Amino acid sequence: MEAVIALCHFCEQHGPSVMFTCEKILDVFQHATALTPDVTSESGSAETSSYSSSVPTSLSMDSTLTNVGNLGGNLRKMDLCEACRSLSEDDPGFVSYDRDSGTKFVSTQHPHNPEVFRLVRQACVRSLSCEVCPGREGPIMFGDGQHGYVISYTFYVKDNLARGLQRWYSIICIMKDRVFLIQSWPFLVSCIGNIIQYMQSCADSVYKIESSESPQHKTRMLPRVSNVVTPHNFRQHRGHNSNARALIQLTGNPELYPYLHTAFTWIMRACKMRFKEKIVQGARMDDDVVRDEIIERTSRSNSLATDDIDEIQADFNMISITSPCSSTEPIFTSLRHMREVLQPPLFKAIAWHLVVGNQVIWKGQDQDLITSALVVLKQLLPVGCVKMQTRSDKYLNSYKANLLGLTEKACVPSHVKSAEHFILIHVLRKNNNGQKFSHIYPSLPPNNNSMNGIEFRVTNSCILPEKGPEMLNKVEVAIANDSLSPEVVRHCLICLKEEWMNKVKILYKFTKIDNRDKEETARMLQGCLQCTDDDVRLLKFWMTGLSSKFKEELRQSALMP
């Protein structure tokens, strides 16, 4: 059930009653209707000149309204009074065919599906009893997930023979999708209001004519037929002597129900067509924003350095690296491959120095291997924190290159080798005298001999923390999990960087914009962000990688009153 629109009436004899319903027909019911032998066509059309201009009377459908056969044949229409009955026994309902979507809309006295009838019946009772809006006329919404969500629009229609000179009706729209119904509230209320306005205007004209010809008090003074009333014939006696009249008589429009069928069908069809699926792109990742800023800065200076171009392209394509299994040249292909070659303790030491802002230096003759190592390691950092220099013949300070590749002839200062904020990996070729490669790197496949004869000597005077940043620990867990494909590991790394860059933004706002003191900042980091001292060190370094656009937006927002 996508949606059902129904006309309901509070009958003086039967209470809340469902008079007329319109719904999209089910596939099973379509086949049953096609096999019904008594399906005939009416000459009546859904178009009439007196319809409300706000509700189109011609649709992109077959204009002929077709009787739907013996719908609701199990319902005893003889038990309904004139006020509760909309369609006669010879006029069970209408069908409209939507040529665009290939669906059918069926209007009958009651829904053909027992479950739908139960929902409509319950919504009818609630709309005309307990769920009322101020003034008792107007729209209101109620419902739940089990019984559906309903927009009920209650209204009065004048009747010269009714109590209080008016009768109480409601038009209800039932859906299972609460969000869609709420979003459609303005459209549904406006369309239903136009239908009600048309019906009331017709009823007002009939009421004025009847009031001038035969006022109500004369009718009420007429003597009743003296019949004996017993508990068994009370309802029949009351029904025979009631002043109940059909809505067609009150409005003076014999084509009222074809009009309602056309209007309800158009509302359901147009309500769904108003919304179309659209892929909404989320906020851009910080790496993309910073990358665009780098391209813009370099394009303004009209002096694109080769390393800058390589850096930007490497972020997109990660440099096409040949697998060591298919090439004789030693080269790193991924973080997982590097961890296998260097062994987990050395890999974690290099990664820790990198993510907390220390300088990572690779030196040796195999410049292709060193370049591949730098390109693979830069995946651990946001784009704004990467300052990479490859194939350099001289040492560069860390603020110029935190990922530095040196040639063999380059000289590393002595203070760098003894400092705690640096780590030097010296790549050396050695003669293994026929030693099997699997004995040097037992975790690698036996046929992988591209690193055979290469030694990695590490110079590091820093004592690594026992735990380290949480971000790095999660990265290592993902890399060590062989059940995860390289693509999954890549997306995991992207998500972790975005998560921690969001924490960096909070820290930047707290310290640089709001100028909070150290104690308050420490409470925020430990209580809200759940950050340890190692995590704080990572956050402070990553703060240098924030985009200029983000910083400017924060400064502008702080200046606003």
N, C-alpha and C positions, 0 to 999 in steps of 0.2 A: 504494500500500500504506500504509494508516494504521497497522495493527498486526496482528500474527500471534502467536497463542499456540500452542505445540506441546508435546507430550509426547514425550520422547526416552528412549532406552534404550541402555545399553552391552551389546551382545550379545556373548557369548563366541565366537560363530562369525563374526559380521559386523562387530563393532566398533560404533561409535556409529551409531545408526539412528533415523530419525524415525518415530514410531509413529502420532501422531494430531495433526492441525493444525486450527485454527479461524481463519477470516479472514472479513473483510467481502467479499462477492462483488462482482465488477466488473460494470459495466453491460453490457459486451459478453458476458460470461459469463451474465448473466441472460437475454439473448435466446437464447443457445445452449441454455440449460437449458430454456427454455420450449418450444423446438422439439424437444426430445428425446422420442421416442415412448415410452421405457420408464420414464418417471417415475411411480412408484407411491407410495402412502402406506403407512406402517407403522401397526400398531396400538399400538406402543410409545409411551409418553409420557415426557416429560422429568421428570415428577414422581415422586418416590419418598420414602417416609417415612424412609429411612435417610440422606438427604442431610445435609451439614453445615448447621447452622443459620445460620452466618455467610454462606453463599453462597445467595441466594434461588434456589428451584427453579421458581418461576412468574414469568414476565416479562410485560411488556406486549406480548406477541407471540402468534402462533398457537401453541397448545400442541402441536399434532401435529408430530412430526418426520418430514420427508419425505425419502425417498432422492433424491439429487441426480443420479441417472443414472450414466452411464459416465464418472465423473470419474477421471482418472488411468488411463484404460484402457491407455495405452502403457506403464505400469509393470508389470513382471512380478512379480506378487504370489506366483507359485509359487516364486520364488527366495528368498522370505522364510521364515524359520523361525517357529515358534510364538511365540517371545519377541518377534520383530520385528513380527509382524502384529497389527493391532488389529481390522480389519474384514475380513470374509470377502468372497469374490467376489460373493455375493448381497446384501451389505450395504455398498455403497460409501460411504455417508456420510449426513449429515443437513443440513437447512436449517431456519432459524428466520426468520420474517418479523417485522420490527419495524414495527408499524402506525403508530407515531408519526412515524418518520422515513422510512418507505417503503424501508428497506434490508433486505438479506438477509445472514445469517451462515451460512457453509458450513463444515462439519467433514468432513474426509476423511482418508484415510491419509496422503496427500501433497498439497501445494498443486497446484492445477491449472495455475498460471502457472509456466513454466520459470524465469523470473527470480526469482520469490518462492521457488520450491523451492531454487534455488541459495543464496539468502541463509539460508533455514532450515537447509539441509544444513550449510553452513559454521558457523552458530551452534551447531548440534547437536554437531558434531565438537569445537569449541572448549570447549563447556560440559562435555563429558564426558572431556576430555583435558588440555589445558594450562590452562584457566581454572578454577581451583578455589579455594575459600575455605578458611581454616584449619579442620581437622576434616573436610573434604571434604563436609560437609553444611551447607547454608545458601545465602543469596542472594549474588550477586556481579554487578557490572555491567561490561561491556566493549563494545568496538565502535569504529567510526569512521564518517565520513561516507559512504564508498563502500559499505561492507558493512552499514550499519545499526548501531543501538545495541541492546544486548541486556541484559535482566535474566534471569539464570539462577539457578534455585533447585534445587540438587542434593539428592538424598535416597536412602535405601536402603529396600528392601522385602524383608522376610524371605522366604526360600524354603528349604524343607527339603532340596531337591535341588541347590542351587546351591553353587558354591565359596564358602567362607566363610559359608555359610548365609544369604546375602543377595544381592540384585541391585541394580544401580545405575541410577537414573533421574534425569531432570531435567525441569523445566517451564521453558520459555523464552518470553519475551515480546520481540518484535522490533519496533522502530519506527525511522523515519527522523528523527523529531524528538527530538533529544537533550534539549533543555530540558524538553519535556513529559514525557519518560520519567523524568527526574530528579525533577520535581515530583510525579510519580505513584508514586515509589518506596515510600513508606509504605503507600499503598493497595494496590498490586500485591503487595508482599511479604506483607502481612497476608492478602489473599484467597488467594493461592497457598499460603501456609502452612496455611490451613484445609483446602484441598483435599488437600494432602499428608498432613495429620494424619488426615483421614478414610480415605484409602487405606491408610496404615500401620496404623491400628487394625483395619481389615478384614483386612489381611494377617497381623497378629499373631494374630488369632483362628484363622485357618486354619492358621498355623504351629504353634500350640500343639496343635491337634487332630492334625495330621499327625505331630508329634514324638512324641506319646503312642502313636499307633498303629503307625507304622513309622519308626524313627529312620533318619537318613541313612546311617550306616555300614553298615547291612545292605544298602542298595541299592547302595552302591559296591562291595560284595564279590561282587555277582552276576557270573557269567561273561559276557563280551562275545561277540557273534557273530563267529566267525572268518571274516572276509572279507579278501581280498587288497587291500591299500591301495596304490594307485599315485598318481603325481602328478596323473593326470587325474580320478580319482574321490575324491581326498582330502577335498574340501569336502563332497561328497555323503555319503561314508562317515561323516565327523565329524557331519554334520547328522542322519543317521539314528540315531546312537548317542548324541546329546547329551541332556541332561536339561532342555532348554529348555521352558519352559511359558509359556502366555499369562498376561498380567496379570489377566485375568478369573479364571483358576484360582487365582492367588496371593491375590486378594482375596476370592474366593468370591462375587462380585457380577456376575451376567450383564448387569445394566443399568449397568455402569460407564461405558461410552462415551456413552450418552445423558446420563448425569449430567455427564461432562466437557464434552460439547457445551453443555449448559445453563449450566454454571458458567463456561466460557470466554466464552460469548456474553454473559452478564450482566456479567462483568468488563470486557470491551471496551466495552460499552454504558455501564455506570455510570462507567467511568474517564473517558470523554469528557464525560458529562453533569455530572461534578463541577465542571468549569471552565466558566465563562461569561464572555464578553467584557464588559468594563466599562471605560468611558472614565474614566481616572484624570486628574484635573486636576492640573497641575503647580503649582509654587509661584507665588503671586500676584506680579504685577509690582509693583515699588516704587511706581509712580505710583498704582496702585489702593490700596495700603496707606496712603500719605500722604493720598490724597484722602479716605479714610474717617476718618482722624484729624482732618482739617480739618472735615469735617462734624460729627464728634462734639464737637469743641471749640466750634464755633459754636452747636450745639444746646444745649450746657450753659449757655452764656451767655445763651440766649434772646434774642439780638440779632443776627440774621442781617443783615449788611450787604448792600446790593444788589450791590456789587462782588464780594463773596464768592460770592454765588449765581451771578452771571454767570461767575465764574472756574470754579466747579465744573461748571456746565452746559457751559461752553465746552470743557472737557476731554473731555466725553462726546460732545457733538454738534459741536464746533468751530464753533459759531454758524452758522446758516444764512445764508451770504453769497451774494448774487446775483451771477451772472457779469457782468463788465463788458460782455460782448458784448450782453447783453439788458437793460442798464440804463444810463441816462444819468448816474447818480451814480458818481463814481470810487470804486473799492473794490478791495482786494486779496483774492484768492480762495485763494491757496496760496503756498508758498515758491517754487515754480517761476515763478509769475506775478510775484511780487515781484522775483525775480532778473532776469526779462526787462525789467521796467519800470525798475528802478534801475540795471541793468547789473551784470555780475559783480563788478567791483572795489568798487563802493559796497556791494553786498549782502554781500560777504565781510567788509568792514570792520565793518558793523553786526553781523553774526553773530559775528565774533570778539570784539567788546566784550561781547556778551551772554553767550557761553558761558564766558568767563573771569571773569565777575563784575562787569564794569563797568556803569555806568548808561547805558541807552539812552533818549533823550528825543526825543519827537516833538511838534512844536508847529505850530499853524496853525488856520485857520478850518474846514477840512473835517474835522470830528470823526468822521464816519462812516469816512472814509478812514484817519484815524489809529487809530481803534479796530480796524478790520480789520487794519491793519499790526501792532498789538500782539498781536492774537489769533493771527495767523499766525506771528509770531516766537516766541511762547511755546512752540511745538511743539519748538523746539530744546533746551529745558531740561526737567529733571525737575520734576514738580509741586511738590516741596518747595522748589525754588529760585526759583519764580515769585512775585514780589510786583508785581502789576500795578495801576496806577491810571489810569483814563481820565477825560477831561473835567475835569481839575483846573484851578482858577483860580490856584493858587499852587504854587511849586516845593516838592517833597518830597525829602528826603535819600534816598540810594541804599538805606539799610537799611530804609526804608519802602516804596520802590518802585524796583525796578531796571528796570521797564518803565513809563515815565511818559508819559502823554498830556496836554499842556497846551493850554489855549485860547490864542487870539491875544493876549488882554490880560494873560496871565500873564507875570511878569518872571523871567528866568533870571539868577541871580547871575553876576557877572563871573568869579569864581573857577572856576565850573563850565565856562564857555566856554574858559578857558585851561588847565584841568586835563587830565591824560592819562587819567584813569579815567572820562571821560564822552565821549559822542558825541551831538551835537544835530543832528537832521534837521528843518529848517524847511520846511514845506509852503506854497508860495506859488502864488497864481493870477497868471498873466501873460497879456498879449495877444499872441498869436502872429501877428497880422496876416495871417491866412489861410494861415499856413505849414502844409504837409501834416504830419500826425501821423507818417507813416512816416519823415519825415526826422529827427524828434526821437528816436523809438524805432524804429530800423529792424528790430529783432529781433521786434517784435510783428506780428500779422496786420494787413494794410492796413485791414480793416473795424473794427478795435478802436480807437475814438477816445474812450474814456471818460476817459483821462488827458490828453486834449488841453488844453493851456494850463496844466498844472501843472508847477511847478518844485520840485526837491528840493535845497535848499542845506544842505550838511553842514559842521558846525563840529567839527573833530577835530584836536587838537594832538599826538596820539599817533602814533608811527611803528610801523606794523604789522610783525610779524615776517615773515620771508620764507616760512617754511613753515607755521607755526601748528600747532594741535593736530591730531592724526591723525583724531580723531573728526570735526572740522569738514571736513577734506579729503575724507573718505569721503562725508559728507552732500552736499557740493557736487558730487562725481562722480555720485551718484545723481540729484540734481536736474537736472544738465546732460544726462543721458542721456534723450533724448526717446523712446526705445523703451520705457522703463519707464512704466507707467500710474501715475496718482496713487495708486491703492490700493497698488501695489507700493512706491512711494516712502514711503508712510506706514508700511508694515510694516518697511521697511528702517530708517527713523528710530527706530521702537520697539526694534528689535533692537540698534541701535547704542547707544541710551541704556541698555538693560539691560546690555549688555556693559561699558560704562564705569562704570555704577553698581556692578557687581561688583568692579571695580578700586578704586572708592571705598571699598567695604566692607573690602577687604583693607588699604588704607592706614589706615582708621580703626582697625581692630583692631591694626595694627602700631604706630601712634603713640599712640593714646588709651588703649588697654587694656593692651598689653604694654609701653608706655613705652620703646620702643627709641630709641637715640640717632640723631642726624642722619646720621652716616656709614653706619650699618647700614641706615637707612631709604633713603638714596640708593642703596646697592647693591641693595636689594630692588627699588626702582622701576626702575632701569636694567637689572638682570640678569634679574629674574623677569617684571616687567610690561612691559618694553621701552618705558618712558615717557621722553620728552624733557622739557626744562624747561617748554616750552609745555604739554605734557600734564599735568605736575605742577600747574601753575597752574589748569588746568581741574579736576583732581581735588580740589584744596583747596577750590575754590568749591562744587563739587557735594557736598562732604561736609556742607555746611549743609542739604542736602535729604534727608538720611537720615531714615528714620522713627523716631519715638521708641520704637516697639516693638522695632525692631532694636537700637538702642543699649541698651535695658534688658536685652534677652536677652544681649547680650555682657557687660554688667556682671555679670549674675547668673552667667554661666558662669565668669567670672574669679574669683568668690568661692567657687566649688565646689572642694573639695579634689581 
